[in-house]
Amino acid sequence: MIINHPLLGPRDVAEFVYLGDASLIDRPDWQEPGAEENFHDYLYLRNNPAGEHQELWYHEQGDRSWLVVTRNTLTHDILKVELARDVAKARGRGRDDGPQTSLVTATPANDDVLPEPAATAAGARR
């Protein structure tokens, strides 16, 4: 089976790990009433449809991205492949895109200096 990765193009299924139903993206809110029952259903109850189904696949042997693959479980035809982050955002589950911060603050004195690595593999300072 070939998965047409949205960023990398056609890839063999051997590069991927199957996680399960893409409904795992819709993790329940632990603070809402009935959270215990919602988490039980989230963790243990799964649909096993015959036909079109959305699944989570992890690109382990590639760019390590998560994909939502829409596949026909009867014919194994892949109908659609999307990045899981795009599906999550469309479902209102995306992370807050707050300001990006750097580990090193650029100042006139160090604007071209990279942070020094802590240690080499042998434990010696560079």
N, C-alpha and C positions, 0 to 999 in steps of 0.2 A: 504494500500500500504506500502511496506517495502523498505526503502532506505538503501542500503549496504554502510555505511559510510566507506571511505578508511582507517580511523584510528581506529574507534570504532566498526566496524562490522555492522550487520543488526540492524536497528532502525526503529521504527514505524513512519509513516509520521506525526503523531500528535506532534512529537517533533520539527518539522520544520515549517518555515514560507516561503511561496512561494513569490519571489520578481518579477519574470518575465523573459523575454528573456535574455539569457546570453550575448547578444550583448551589454548589459549595461557595460560590462568590457571595451569595445572599445570606451571610452569617447573621443570626439574630442579635438583637441588642440585649446585652446581659442585664440592663437596668429596667427594661420594660416589664409590666405585669405579665405573669405567665412565662417568664424567661426559662424556667427549668423545663417545662413541657416543650417549649419551642426548641431548646437545645437538644432535648431527647430526639425530637423529630428530625432536626437538622443532622444529627450524628448517625442515627440508626435507620431512618426510613428513606428508601430510595424507590423511585419509579424505574421500571424496566420496560420502556416502551418498545414496541415493534414499529419501526419506521424512523422518521426524522427525530434526531436527538442531539442535544448540545453536550459536549464532553470537554473536560479539562485535560490538556496534554502539556507536559513539561519538556522543553528542548534540552535535554541533559547533555547530549553530545555536540552541542552547538553553542548558541548565544545565551543559553539558560533562560530563555523567555517562556512565559506561560501563554498558551493559546487556548482559545475556545474553538473547537472543531465541531461544526454541524455536520452530522453523518447519518446516513440511512442505515440503520442497524440490520435491515433485511438484505440489502444489496452491497453494503460496505462502501457505497459511493460517498465521497466527501463533497458536500454541497457548498460549504463556506468555511473559511478560516480567518479568525480575527485575533488580535492581541487581547489577552484577558484584561489588561488595564483599560482598554477602550470599552470593552463590554461592561466592566465594573463602573466606569464613569457614566456610561449611558444609563445604567440602572441606579445611579445616584450613590454609588458606593466608593467613589474615588477619594483619595486623600486630599487634604487641604493643600493647595499649592501656595504655601507661604513663601516669605523671602528666603532666598538661598544664602547661606553663610559659608564663609571660607574658613579653613583651619588656620590659615596664616593671614593676618591683616596686612595689607600693603600700605607702606608708609614711604615717604621720599627716601628714607635710608635703606629700606629692604624691599623695594618694589620689584627687584629682579633676582631676589634670593629665594631659593627653594628650601623647604624645611629639611634638616639633616635627618637621615634615617637613625633610628635608635641604636641598632647594632647589626652586625653582619651575622651570617649563619654560625660562625665560630664564636660569636659573642664579643668580638673586638670592635672598638669604635672605628669608624672610617676617618 
